[in-house]
Structures are given as C-alpha cells and as structure tokens.
Amino acid sequence: MIPNFYKFQMKLNLTKPLAFFDLETTGTNIVNDRIVEISILKVMPDGSMENFTRRINPGIPIPPAVTAIHGISDADVADQPNFTQLAQAINRFLTNCDLAGYNSNKFDVPMLIEEFLRCGIDFDIKKRRLIDVQNIFHKMEPRTLRAAYKFYCNKEHTGAHQAEADTLATYEILMAQLDRYQGVEYTDQSGQVSKPIENDMDALYKFSFNNQHADLSGHIGINKQGKEIFNFGKHKGKLVEEVLLKESQYYDWMMNADFPLSTKNVLKAIYLRVKSQGQFLFKG
C-alpha cells in the first residue's frame, strides 16, 4: 500500500531508483538470525513508487521477546515462503537501485546481503549509494525514529516496528529533512563547515555514511591511507595483508569461524589480490 503523503517542497532528484527498505528479524545477530518481514518502497526518478512487502518464514523460532517488539510470531510466518523462495524476486525488484533506510548501514543492509549470500546471490553494493536516514537525523537532530517522525512530519508514528509502516515513515522523514535542511550549515568534528543536505544522492550518501569499513559488519576497516585493517581481536589496527603474510592460520580461522559471509568474501578478496601480486600466502 502506498498512501498519499503531504506535499513536499521538492521531489527527490534521482538518476536511478531509490529503494527505501526495512527488515523485521528474529534478532540482531547478522550471522545467526533471519528475516521475518521485508518491506521495500521503490521511488522512481519520475516520482512514481512501487511497493514490495512480504512476510518470510525464517526457518528458526522467533524468540517471544522479539515477537513482543514487532508483533510477528511463529504462527504468523508458518505458511509463508522462506527467503530462498523469494530471493530472486527481491533481487529483481532492487535491480539498479540505490538503498535507503533507518540504521540500514549498520543492520538492514548487512542482514539482507547475508541472506542473499546464503542463497548464492552476490548482491553487489559497490555501485549502489547507501543513504542512512538515521545518520542524517542523529547528526542534525539526535533522537529516535518515533521522535524523528514527530519532529520532522509533526505526526505520531503509530505503526512502529511494522516493516511497511517504518519504511513509509523513513521515506517521509528524508523528504522532510530535505525541506528543513536545504542550505543549513553543518560543522563537523574537525571544525569544517559545509551545507551537506542537498537533493542529490551522492551528497546524501557521503553525509549519512559514518564509518569507513571494507566489510558491512565493520570487522575489517580502512585506515587513512586506504588500506584494510582489522577492527577486532589481537590484530586490531594491523594491516590485513601483513597479518595474512605473517600468520596464515589466521585466514583459515576466520574463514571457518562464525563471521558473516560478507566479511569472509572481503577477506578472500584481499587474499586473492595479494596472491595475484605474487605474494603467495599459503603453500600450494
């Protein structure tokens, strides 16, 4: 369902579709938890919209504490398709789309990609701009989604923790942010002043993307020189290439341990890159 929105002062300046999306899941662990509902609002460059909302059988129990948050129980999804059955349709719906969401860079995007990878679908985000409305909100007006909706749209968000309601609210908030902050100055931590809120997806992507990570979960970071470093454990802060060269068993450990598939793919790509340069990490 796509409701009528109040009039915005502008429409999104899009060069390709922008897909607002939200996930409800069995929990917050990207590796072990699963999606139980997905809703996508695709906004086209001409201003038209398409909606895709489906409940999904996660194949694992939904904890009662989680059901208490989003209202979806095991019985609600018992007869629904699993993600594998919907993966191709979701992938097609998101073809050539940039992605937008609320806290999406930290959770929804990594969770969605992990589900795709389990199905053998390499959902490439390298050419997609990721716009996190929460990051814009927290930098300009630090509050919650419910407060953001009230603050920007002057309406009560009565459907909190329902994927479709949260997705539609996120779209409305971004439109209101564009209206409110056009031409407004922002001072970053280094004291640099800019006017970052523009009706431009590149500008919004740069402003709403907080952390420099090589992988989606943040296990592998990028230092000031643009090199991959480990963000955890005994090798935190060290160059990934150097660790792999000196301690080859660390690669094996990570590839067999409980890390997201997206992280393992990044690690494997670093290994193959170094190997192609003639620096063989492993015997054979």
MIDRENKOL-49292 format. One record per residue (C-alpha): residue in three letters; chain; y, x, z. Coordinates in Angstrom, 3 decimals, padded with zeros to 6 digits. Last residue first. Layout:
BEGIN
<sese code="ala" unit="A" y="Y" x="X" z="Z"/>
...
//
This chain:
BEGIN
<sese code="gly" unit="A" y="-024.935" x="050.279" z="-002.648"/>
<sese code="lys" unit="A" y="-023.355" x="051.787" z="000.393"/>
<sese code="phe" unit="A" y="-020.340" x="049.924" z="001.619"/>
<sese code="leu" unit="A" y="-016.576" x="050.266" z="001.424"/>
<sese code="phe" unit="A" y="-016.297" x="051.716" z="-002.047"/>
<sese code="gln" unit="A" y="-012.729" x="052.848" z="-002.661"/>
<sese code="gly" unit="A" y="-012.688" x="052.923" z="-006.464"/>
<sese code="gln" unit="A" y="-009.729" x="050.622" z="-006.976"/>
<sese code="ser" unit="A" y="-012.123" x="047.777" z="-007.783"/>
<sese code="lys" unit="A" y="-013.638" x="048.220" z="-004.315"/>
<sese code="val" unit="A" y="-010.234" x="047.773" z="-002.714"/>
<sese code="arg" unit="A" y="-009.702" x="044.518" z="-004.571"/>
<sese code="leu" unit="A" y="-013.245" x="043.333" z="-003.887"/>
<sese code="tyr" unit="A" y="-012.809" x="043.898" z="-000.141"/>
<sese code="ile" unit="A" y="-009.420" x="042.183" z="-000.115"/>
<sese code="ala" unit="A" y="-010.908" x="039.213" z="-002.000"/>
<sese code="lys" unit="A" y="-013.789" x="039.036" z="000.497"/>
<sese code="leu" unit="A" y="-011.339" x="038.871" z="003.382"/>
<sese code="val" unit="A" y="-009.379" x="036.091" z="001.657"/>
<sese code="asn" unit="A" y="-012.591" x="034.131" z="000.992"/>
<sese code="lys" unit="A" y="-013.700" x="034.618" z="004.594"/>
<sese code="thr" unit="A" y="-010.413" x="033.166" z="005.824"/>
<sese code="ser" unit="A" y="-010.804" x="030.114" z="003.551"/>
<sese code="leu" unit="A" y="-014.378" x="029.682" z="004.771"/>
<sese code="pro" unit="A" y="-013.035" x="029.296" z="008.293"/>
<sese code="phe" unit="A" y="-014.427" x="031.807" z="010.841"/>
<sese code="asp" unit="A" y="-017.544" x="031.303" z="012.989"/>
<sese code="ala" unit="A" y="-019.167" x="034.690" z="012.342"/>
<sese code="asn" unit="A" y="-021.296" x="035.882" z="009.418"/>
<sese code="met" unit="A" y="-018.458" x="037.051" z="007.142"/>
<sese code="met" unit="A" y="-016.524" x="038.342" z="010.150"/>
<sese code="trp" unit="A" y="-019.419" x="040.468" z="011.413"/>
<sese code="asp" unit="A" y="-020.213" x="041.839" z="007.978"/>
<sese code="tyr" unit="A" y="-016.584" x="042.892" z="007.476"/>
<sese code="tyr" unit="A" y="-016.523" x="044.520" z="010.923"/>
<sese code="gln" unit="A" y="-019.692" x="046.431" z="010.020"/>
<sese code="ser" unit="A" y="-017.696" x="048.496" z="007.508"/>
<sese code="glu" unit="A" y="-015.633" x="050.174" z="010.207"/>
<sese code="lys" unit="A" y="-013.448" x="052.930" z="008.717"/>
<sese code="leu" unit="A" y="-012.879" x="051.530" z="005.235"/>
<sese code="leu" unit="A" y="-012.834" x="047.921" z="006.398"/>
<sese code="val" unit="A" y="-010.341" x="048.730" z="009.139"/>
<sese code="glu" unit="A" y="-008.057" x="050.599" z="006.732"/>
<sese code="glu" unit="A" y="-008.040" x="047.752" z="004.208"/>
<sese code="val" unit="A" y="-007.321" x="045.156" z="006.886"/>
<sese code="leu" unit="A" y="-004.277" x="047.059" z="008.097"/>
<sese code="lys" unit="A" y="-004.059" x="047.045" z="011.886"/>
<sese code="gly" unit="A" y="-001.900" x="044.624" z="013.867"/>
<sese code="lys" unit="A" y="-004.815" x="043.148" z="015.796"/>
<sese code="his" unit="A" y="-007.886" x="045.363" z="015.391"/>
<sese code="lys" unit="A" y="-009.420" x="044.561" z="018.786"/>
<sese code="gly" unit="A" y="-009.067" x="040.842" z="018.261"/>
<sese code="phe" unit="A" y="-006.536" x="038.830" z="016.299"/>
<sese code="asn" unit="A" y="-003.800" x="038.942" z="013.665"/>
<sese code="phe" unit="A" y="-005.496" x="041.426" z="011.323"/>
<sese code="ile" unit="A" y="-003.181" x="042.928" z="008.748"/>
<sese code="glu" unit="A" y="-002.631" x="042.336" z="005.025"/>
<sese code="lys" unit="A" y="000.131" x="044.448" z="003.450"/>
<sese code="gly" unit="A" y="003.495" x="043.073" z="002.279"/>
<sese code="gln" unit="A" y="005.509" x="045.923" z="003.787"/>
<sese code="lys" unit="A" y="006.896" x="043.650" z="006.487"/>
<sese code="asn" unit="A" y="003.343" x="042.777" z="007.563"/>
<sese code="ile" unit="A" y="001.108" x="040.022" z="006.181"/>
<sese code="gly" unit="A" y="-001.289" x="038.184" z="008.465"/>
<sese code="ile" unit="A" y="-005.030" x="037.619" z="008.545"/>
<sese code="his" unit="A" y="-006.319" x="035.253" z="011.230"/>
<sese code="gly" unit="A" y="-003.472" x="032.857" z="010.466"/>
<sese code="ser" unit="A" y="-005.536" x="029.755" z="009.696"/>
<sese code="leu" unit="A" y="-004.353" x="029.475" z="006.102"/>
<sese code="asp" unit="A" y="-005.080" x="033.027" z="005.046"/>
<sese code="ala" unit="A" y="-002.720" x="035.811" z="003.976"/>
<sese code="his" unit="A" y="-000.220" x="034.676" z="006.558"/>
<sese code="gln" unit="A" y="003.564" x="034.958" z="006.638"/>
<sese code="asn" unit="A" y="004.668" x="032.296" z="009.070"/>
<sese code="asn" unit="A" y="007.253" x="029.542" z="009.033"/>
<sese code="phe" unit="A" y="007.141" x="027.699" z="005.700"/>
<sese code="ser" unit="A" y="009.702" x="024.901" z="006.013"/>
<sese code="phe" unit="A" y="012.668" x="026.884" z="004.667"/>
<sese code="lys" unit="A" y="010.876" x="028.560" z="001.755"/>
<sese code="tyr" unit="A" y="009.120" x="025.344" z="000.703"/>
<sese code="leu" unit="A" y="012.323" x="023.318" z="000.968"/>
<sese code="ala" unit="A" y="014.171" x="025.785" z="-001.271"/>
<sese code="asp" unit="A" y="011.355" x="025.849" z="-003.844"/>
<sese code="met" unit="A" y="011.085" x="022.042" z="-003.784"/>
<sese code="asp" unit="A" y="014.771" x="021.444" z="-004.502"/>
<sese code="asn" unit="A" y="016.852" x="018.648" z="-003.052"/>
<sese code="glu" unit="A" y="018.521" x="021.202" z="-000.817"/>
<sese code="ile" unit="A" y="018.339" x="021.911" z="002.888"/>
<sese code="pro" unit="A" y="018.908" x="025.676" z="003.193"/>
<sese code="lys" unit="A" y="022.672" x="025.940" z="003.672"/>
<sese code="ser" unit="A" y="022.769" x="029.512" z="004.927"/>
<sese code="val" unit="A" y="023.992" x="031.658" z="007.808"/>
<sese code="gln" unit="A" y="022.247" x="034.892" z="008.762"/>
<sese code="gly" unit="A" y="022.332" x="035.552" z="012.504"/>
<sese code="ser" unit="A" y="018.953" x="037.306" z="012.587"/>
<sese code="gln" unit="A" y="017.349" x="034.341" z="014.327"/>
<sese code="asp" unit="A" y="018.516" x="031.930" z="011.601"/>
<sese code="thr" unit="A" y="021.852" x="030.112" z="011.403"/>
<sese code="tyr" unit="A" y="021.781" x="026.826" z="009.450"/>
<sese code="glu" unit="A" y="024.784" x="025.287" z="007.689"/>
<sese code="val" unit="A" y="024.811" x="021.661" z="006.532"/>
<sese code="gly" unit="A" y="025.454" x="021.121" z="002.793"/>
<sese code="gln" unit="A" y="022.856" x="018.363" z="002.484"/>
<sese code="tyr" unit="A" y="021.484" x="017.970" z="005.988"/>
<sese code="arg" unit="A" y="021.539" x="014.199" z="006.505"/>
<sese code="asp" unit="A" y="020.556" x="012.889" z="003.067"/>
<sese code="leu" unit="A" y="017.835" x="015.486" z="002.529"/>
<sese code="gln" unit="A" y="016.582" x="014.871" z="006.065"/>
<sese code="ala" unit="A" y="016.475" x="011.123" z="005.358"/>
<sese code="met" unit="A" y="014.237" x="011.705" z="002.332"/>
<sese code="leu" unit="A" y="012.025" x="014.010" z="004.397"/>
<sese code="ile" unit="A" y="011.756" x="011.413" z="007.170"/>
<sese code="glu" unit="A" y="010.823" x="008.603" z="004.764"/>
<sese code="tyr" unit="A" y="007.987" x="010.657" z="003.268"/>
<sese code="thr" unit="A" y="006.692" x="011.559" z="006.729"/>
<sese code="ala" unit="A" y="006.780" x="007.893" z="007.764"/>
<sese code="leu" unit="A" y="004.670" x="006.980" z="004.721"/>
<sese code="thr" unit="A" y="002.085" x="009.608" z="005.636"/>
<sese code="asp" unit="A" y="002.050" x="008.629" z="009.320"/>
<sese code="ala" unit="A" y="001.497" x="004.958" z="008.422"/>
<sese code="glu" unit="A" y="-001.282" x="005.875" z="005.980"/>
<sese code="ala" unit="A" y="-003.071" x="008.183" z="008.407"/>
<sese code="gln" unit="A" y="-002.828" x="005.984" z="011.483"/>
<sese code="his" unit="A" y="-001.884" x="008.211" z="014.402"/>
<sese code="ala" unit="A" y="001.467" x="006.436" z="014.898"/>
<sese code="gly" unit="A" y="001.692" x="002.964" z="013.335"/>
<sese code="thr" unit="A" y="004.620" x="001.561" z="015.299"/>
<sese code="his" unit="A" y="007.120" x="004.220" z="014.252"/>
<sese code="glu" unit="A" y="010.291" x="002.571" z="015.516"/>
<sese code="lys" unit="A" y="013.223" x="002.664" z="013.104"/>
<sese code="asn" unit="A" y="016.545" x="004.506" z="013.009"/>
<sese code="cys" unit="A" y="015.366" x="006.494" z="009.960"/>
<sese code="tyr" unit="A" y="016.335" x="010.004" z="011.009"/>
<sese code="phe" unit="A" y="016.221" x="009.817" z="014.802"/>
<sese code="lys" unit="A" y="013.615" x="007.064" z="015.147"/>
<sese code="tyr" unit="A" y="011.294" x="008.697" z="012.639"/>
<sese code="ala" unit="A" y="011.855" x="012.114" z="014.195"/>
<sese code="ala" unit="A" y="011.218" x="010.700" z="017.676"/>
<sese code="arg" unit="A" y="007.832" x="009.356" z="016.565"/>
<sese code="leu" unit="A" y="007.065" x="012.618" z="014.763"/>
<sese code="thr" unit="A" y="008.038" x="014.733" z="017.802"/>
<sese code="arg" unit="A" y="011.269" x="016.652" z="018.572"/>
<sese code="pro" unit="A" y="013.265" x="019.815" z="017.704"/>
<sese code="glu" unit="A" y="016.178" x="018.693" z="015.455"/>
<sese code="met" unit="A" y="017.054" x="021.290" z="012.777"/>
<sese code="lys" unit="A" y="014.348" x="023.915" z="013.139"/>
<sese code="his" unit="A" y="011.812" x="021.471" z="014.516"/>
<sese code="phe" unit="A" y="012.532" x="018.960" z="011.748"/>
<sese code="ile" unit="A" y="012.246" x="021.453" z="008.913"/>
<sese code="asn" unit="A" y="009.031" x="022.782" z="010.427"/>
<sese code="gln" unit="A" y="007.714" x="019.255" z="010.896"/>
<sese code="val" unit="A" y="008.425" x="018.377" z="007.255"/>
<sese code="asp" unit="A" y="006.060" x="021.113" z="006.090"/>
<sese code="ile" unit="A" y="006.509" x="021.665" z="002.373"/>
<sese code="leu" unit="A" y="003.727" x="023.641" z="000.691"/>
<sese code="arg" unit="A" y="004.549" x="024.704" z="-002.861"/>
<sese code="arg" unit="A" y="001.463" x="024.909" z="-005.052"/>
<sese code="lys" unit="A" y="000.714" x="027.794" z="-007.425"/>
<sese code="lys" unit="A" y="-001.331" x="029.782" z="-004.897"/>
<sese code="ile" unit="A" y="-002.837" x="026.622" z="-003.410"/>
<sese code="asp" unit="A" y="-006.203" x="026.817" z="-005.203"/>
<sese code="phe" unit="A" y="-008.738" x="024.163" z="-004.205"/>
<sese code="asp" unit="A" y="-011.956" x="026.093" z="-004.869"/>
<sese code="ile" unit="A" y="-014.480" x="023.246" z="-004.820"/>
<sese code="gly" unit="A" y="-017.984" x="024.196" z="-003.651"/>
<sese code="cys" unit="A" y="-018.342" x="021.160" z="-001.417"/>
<sese code="arg" unit="A" y="-017.913" x="023.188" z="001.773"/>
<sese code="leu" unit="A" y="-014.870" x="024.743" z="000.098"/>
<sese code="phe" unit="A" y="-013.252" x="021.337" z="-000.311"/>
<sese code="glu" unit="A" y="-013.689" x="020.547" z="003.397"/>
<sese code="glu" unit="A" y="-012.141" x="023.897" z="004.333"/>
<sese code="ile" unit="A" y="-009.257" x="023.225" z="001.945"/>
<sese code="leu" unit="A" y="-008.534" x="019.914" z="003.655"/>
<sese code="met" unit="A" y="-008.617" x="021.450" z="007.137"/>
<sese code="pro" unit="A" y="-006.365" x="024.372" z="006.125"/>
<sese code="val" unit="A" y="-003.834" x="021.964" z="004.528"/>
<sese code="asp" unit="A" y="-003.873" x="019.454" z="007.398"/>
<sese code="phe" unit="A" y="-003.564" x="021.931" z="010.280"/>
<sese code="lys" unit="A" y="-000.958" x="024.691" z="010.347"/>
<sese code="asn" unit="A" y="000.751" x="024.073" z="007.006"/>
<sese code="ser" unit="A" y="000.487" x="020.306" z="007.452"/>
<sese code="asn" unit="A" y="002.444" x="020.009" z="010.688"/>
<sese code="tyr" unit="A" y="003.863" x="016.865" z="009.031"/>
<sese code="gly" unit="A" y="003.033" x="016.777" z="005.356"/>
<sese code="ala" unit="A" y="003.935" x="017.923" z="001.874"/>
<sese code="leu" unit="A" y="001.851" x="019.323" z="-000.966"/>
<sese code="asp" unit="A" y="002.825" x="020.351" z="-004.502"/>
<sese code="cys" unit="A" y="000.724" x="018.535" z="-007.042"/>
<sese code="asn" unit="A" y="-000.813" x="019.811" z="-010.306"/>
<sese code="thr" unit="A" y="-004.046" x="017.867" z="-009.680"/>
<sese code="leu" unit="A" y="-003.993" x="016.149" z="-006.292"/>
<sese code="phe" unit="A" y="-005.643" x="012.920" z="-007.501"/>
<sese code="arg" unit="A" y="-008.264" x="014.992" z="-009.337"/>
<sese code="asn" unit="A" y="-009.178" x="016.876" z="-006.156"/>
<sese code="ile" unit="A" y="-009.364" x="013.628" z="-004.199"/>
<sese code="ala" unit="A" y="-011.698" x="012.097" z="-006.797"/>
<sese code="gln" unit="A" y="-013.855" x="015.236" z="-006.897"/>
<sese code="ala" unit="A" y="-014.129" x="015.376" z="-003.103"/>
<sese code="leu" unit="A" y="-015.020" x="011.734" z="-002.512"/>
<sese code="gln" unit="A" y="-018.825" x="011.994" z="-002.421"/>
<sese code="thr" unit="A" y="-018.661" x="015.388" z="-000.709"/>
<sese code="phe" unit="A" y="-016.324" x="013.945" z="001.899"/>
<sese code="asn" unit="A" y="-018.858" x="011.357" z="003.067"/>
<sese code="pro" unit="A" y="-018.756" x="007.780" z="001.857"/>
<sese code="gln" unit="A" y="-018.100" x="004.969" z="004.382"/>
<sese code="asp" unit="A" y="-020.806" x="002.809" z="005.950"/>
<sese code="ala" unit="A" y="-020.715" x="004.429" z="009.409"/>
<sese code="val" unit="A" y="-016.964" x="005.018" z="009.276"/>
<sese code="asp" unit="A" y="-015.706" x="002.251" z="011.553"/>
<sese code="ala" unit="A" y="-018.880" x="002.345" z="013.680"/>
<sese code="asp" unit="A" y="-018.250" x="005.992" z="014.591"/>
<sese code="ser" unit="A" y="-014.798" x="005.025" z="015.835"/>
<sese code="ile" unit="A" y="-011.292" x="005.266" z="014.369"/>
<sese code="gly" unit="A" y="-008.466" x="004.338" z="016.740"/>
<sese code="his" unit="A" y="-006.363" x="007.452" z="016.112"/>
<sese code="ile" unit="A" y="-005.860" x="008.674" z="019.685"/>
<sese code="ala" unit="A" y="-008.556" x="006.810" z="021.648"/>
<sese code="thr" unit="A" y="-011.032" x="007.715" z="018.896"/>
<sese code="val" unit="A" y="-010.294" x="011.371" z="019.723"/>
<sese code="ala" unit="A" y="-011.147" x="010.902" z="023.397"/>
<sese code="pro" unit="A" y="-014.279" x="008.977" z="022.395"/>
<sese code="pro" unit="A" y="-015.502" x="012.001" z="020.388"/>
<sese code="ile" unit="A" y="-016.259" x="011.158" z="016.736"/>
<sese code="pro" unit="A" y="-019.907" x="011.934" z="016.110"/>
<sese code="ile" unit="A" y="-020.875" x="014.085" z="013.094"/>
<sese code="gly" unit="A" y="-021.471" x="013.184" z="009.449"/>
<sese code="pro" unit="A" y="-017.747" x="012.838" z="008.883"/>
<sese code="asn" unit="A" y="-018.000" x="009.401" z="007.221"/>
<sese code="ile" unit="A" y="-014.692" x="009.097" z="005.428"/>
<sese code="arg" unit="A" y="-011.928" x="006.494" z="005.454"/>
<sese code="arg" unit="A" y="-009.867" x="006.309" z="002.297"/>
<sese code="thr" unit="A" y="-006.225" x="006.111" z="001.287"/>
<sese code="phe" unit="A" y="-004.843" x="007.088" z="-002.147"/>
<sese code="asn" unit="A" y="-001.322" x="005.956" z="-003.029"/>
<sese code="glu" unit="A" y="000.710" x="006.344" z="-006.216"/>
<sese code="met" unit="A" y="004.486" x="006.520" z="-006.493"/>
<sese code="ser" unit="A" y="007.161" x="006.300" z="-009.189"/>
<sese code="gly" unit="A" y="010.307" x="008.396" z="-008.838"/>
<sese code="asp" unit="A" y="010.255" x="009.865" z="-012.360"/>
<sese code="pro" unit="A" y="009.066" x="013.225" z="-010.997"/>
<sese code="met" unit="A" y="006.078" x="011.487" z="-009.368"/>
<sese code="val" unit="A" y="005.603" x="010.868" z="-005.656"/>
<sese code="lys" unit="A" y="001.966" x="010.951" z="-004.553"/>
<sese code="leu" unit="A" y="001.321" x="009.306" z="-001.177"/>
<sese code="ile" unit="A" y="-002.007" x="010.571" z="000.131"/>
<sese code="ser" unit="A" y="-004.041" x="009.149" z="003.005"/>
<sese code="ile" unit="A" y="-007.170" x="010.721" z="004.406"/>
<sese code="glu" unit="A" y="-009.495" x="009.425" z="007.098"/>
<sese code="val" unit="A" y="-012.495" x="010.759" z="009.043"/>
<sese code="ile" unit="A" y="-012.051" x="014.466" z="008.230"/>
<sese code="arg" unit="A" y="-014.399" x="016.944" z="009.925"/>
<sese code="asp" unit="A" y="-014.509" x="019.309" z="012.896"/>
<sese code="asn" unit="A" y="-016.464" x="022.576" z="013.176"/>
<sese code="val" unit="A" y="-014.477" x="025.155" z="011.202"/>
<sese code="ile" unit="A" y="-010.999" x="023.659" z="011.342"/>
<sese code="asn" unit="A" y="-011.243" x="022.861" z="015.045"/>
<sese code="thr" unit="A" y="-008.678" x="020.130" z="015.732"/>
<sese code="gly" unit="A" y="-010.909" x="017.124" z="016.352"/>
<sese code="thr" unit="A" y="-012.970" x="014.409" z="014.646"/>
<sese code="thr" unit="A" y="-010.236" x="014.059" z="012.031"/>
<sese code="glu" unit="A" y="-007.324" x="011.956" z="010.832"/>
<sese code="leu" unit="A" y="-005.595" x="013.547" z="007.871"/>
<sese code="asp" unit="A" y="-002.106" x="013.124" z="006.425"/>
<sese code="phe" unit="A" y="-000.682" x="013.528" z="002.946"/>
<sese code="phe" unit="A" y="002.562" x="013.694" z="000.999"/>
<sese code="ala" unit="A" y="001.795" x="014.702" z="-002.588"/>
<sese code="leu" unit="A" y="004.737" x="015.984" z="-004.642"/>
<sese code="pro" unit="A" y="004.285" x="015.559" z="-008.394"/>
<sese code="lys" unit="A" y="005.870" x="018.114" z="-010.762"/>
<sese code="thr" unit="A" y="009.424" x="019.242" z="-011.542"/>
<sese code="leu" unit="A" y="010.770" x="017.131" z="-008.713"/>
<sese code="asn" unit="A" y="014.291" x="016.468" z="-007.500"/>
<sese code="leu" unit="A" y="013.508" x="013.830" z="-004.876"/>
<sese code="lys" unit="A" y="015.777" x="010.823" z="-005.112"/>
<sese code="met" unit="A" y="019.233" x="010.653" z="-003.648"/>
<sese code="gln" unit="A" y="021.372" x="008.610" z="-001.290"/>
<sese code="phe" unit="A" y="018.291" x="006.843" z="-000.033"/>
<sese code="lys" unit="A" y="017.947" x="003.056" z="-000.111"/>
<sese code="tyr" unit="A" y="015.535" x="001.588" z="002.430"/>
<sese code="phe" unit="A" y="011.909" x="001.836" z="001.510"/>
<sese code="asn" unit="A" y="009.788" x="-000.897" z="-000.051"/>
<sese code="pro" unit="A" y="006.166" x="-000.560" z="000.933"/>
<sese code="ile" unit="A" y="003.431" x="001.331" z="-000.942"/>
<sese code="met" unit="A" y="000.000" x="000.000" z="000.000"/>
//
